[in-house]
Amino acid sequence: MVVEVRLYATLRRYTPSSPNGVITVEVPAGITVLDLVKKIEVDPTEIHLIMINGVGCELEKIISDGDRVGLFPPVGGG
């Protein structure tokens, strides 16, 4: 199955071939967000918020074919 992964802000450095942070990844059925994060070699400790199809979730969530997975780092500012 195929999913779209969108990495935001500082996480975009994990996708040097796609400067906008959007990649398409082929994954096996039953994969979790954590499995996906490991597959694309992103450090899970850098992820603060996960969205699947616009809905917040946790690393244990199982991904379905065609899902859009957004990964966000902690945001700072003042």
C-alpha positions as CSV (number, residue, x, y, z in Angstrom):
1,M,0.0,0.0,0.0
2,V,1.0,3.6,-0.5
3,V,0.9,6.5,1.9
4,E,1.8,10.2,1.6
5,V,4.0,11.5,4.4
6,R,4.3,15.3,5.1
7,L,7.2,16.4,7.3
8,Y,6.9,19.9,8.7
9,A,9.4,22.5,9.8
10,T,12.7,21.1,11.1
11,L,11.7,17.5,10.2
12,R,12.0,18.4,6.5
13,R,15.7,17.8,6.7
14,Y,14.9,14.1,6.6
15,T,13.6,14.5,3.0
16,P,16.5,16.2,1.2
17,S,15.2,14.9,-2.2
18,S,11.9,16.6,-1.5
19,P,12.5,20.1,-0.1
20,N,8.7,20.7,0.5
21,G,8.8,17.7,2.9
22,V,6.2,15.6,1.0
23,I,7.1,12.0,0.1
24,T,5.2,8.9,-1.0
25,V,6.2,5.7,0.7
26,E,5.2,2.1,-0.1
27,V,4.5,0.2,3.1
28,P,3.1,-3.2,4.1
29,A,-0.4,-3.6,5.4
30,G,-0.8,-3.3,9.2
31,I,2.1,-0.9,9.6
32,T,1.9,1.6,12.5
33,V,3.0,5.2,12.5
34,L,6.1,4.2,14.5
35,D,7.0,1.5,11.9
36,L,6.6,4.1,9.2
37,V,8.8,6.7,11.1
38,K,11.5,4.1,11.4
39,K,11.2,3.1,7.7
40,I,11.8,6.7,6.6
41,E,14.6,7.0,9.2
42,V,13.1,9.9,11.3
43,D,14.0,10.1,15.0
44,P,10.7,9.5,16.8
45,T,11.8,11.6,19.7
46,E,11.7,14.7,17.4
47,I,8.0,14.2,16.6
48,H,5.5,16.1,18.8
49,L,2.3,15.8,16.8
50,I,1.0,13.2,14.3
51,M,-1.9,13.7,12.1
52,I,-3.5,11.1,9.8
53,N,-5.9,12.6,7.3
54,G,-6.2,15.7,9.5
55,V,-6.9,13.8,12.7
56,G,-4.5,13.7,15.6
57,C,-3.2,10.2,16.6
58,E,-0.4,8.4,18.4
59,L,2.6,6.4,17.2
60,E,0.7,3.1,17.7
61,K,-2.0,4.0,15.2
62,I,-2.3,1.6,12.2
63,I,-2.0,3.3,8.8
64,S,-4.4,2.5,5.9
65,D,-3.7,2.6,2.2
66,G,-3.9,6.1,0.8
67,D,-3.5,7.8,4.2
68,R,-1.9,11.2,4.5
69,V,0.5,11.2,7.5
70,G,1.7,14.6,8.9
71,L,4.6,14.7,11.3
72,F,5.3,17.9,13.3
73,P,8.2,18.8,15.6
74,P,7.7,20.7,18.8
75,V,7.1,24.4,18.0
76,G,8.9,27.1,19.9
77,G,8.5,30.8,19.9
78,G,7.5,33.7,22.0
